[in-house]
Amino acid sequence: MLHQTRRTLALTPKFLGLAGAAVTLALIAVFMSVPFLVRRDLTPASAYQIGAFTASPEVRVFPNGTYLLTLAFTDGAGKQIDVEPLSVTVQMAGMEPNPQELSRLATGLYRGTGLFSMPGRWIFTVRTAVGSVEIPAGTSGSF
């Protein structure tokens, strides 16, 4: 009768250490890729309807976290109009909203600057007498 011997891999500390390191690296790679997989486009829409007029935002975020917010308001005919009262706050989820000062550059055109305190998703809330709108903005990575 033939006798077969089966070779088994011994679970040595060295083997267990290598296997544990491989699993740990795989988990780190998976968790680090999650933000890239779920990242949303933080570019605001080109126009938002607030009552009878339209707000057209432009948000520029610079590598150091500084931002430039420009808002243009037009009526139904496309003519730029001033909006009074107008208030804008900037907020990240879980944080208190911060008021944003805007300067009137021309009829219906306003601009404000500031600094995001950390990278991530920020929301500009624009409030007028006839309604409000939330404009997403943000940064990716660190600054």
KAHUGI-V198074 format. One record per helix or strand. SS is the DSSP state (h for helix, s for strand). FROM is the first residue (numbers start at 1). TO is the last residue. If there is no record, write none. Layout:
# KAHUGI-V198074
ss: [SS;SS]
from: [FROM;FROM]
to: [TO;TO]
This chain:
# KAHUGI-V198074
ss: [h;s;s;s;s;s;s;s;s;s;s]
from: [13;48;53;66;80;86;98;103;109;120;131]
to: [38;50;61;74;80;92;100;106;115;128;139]
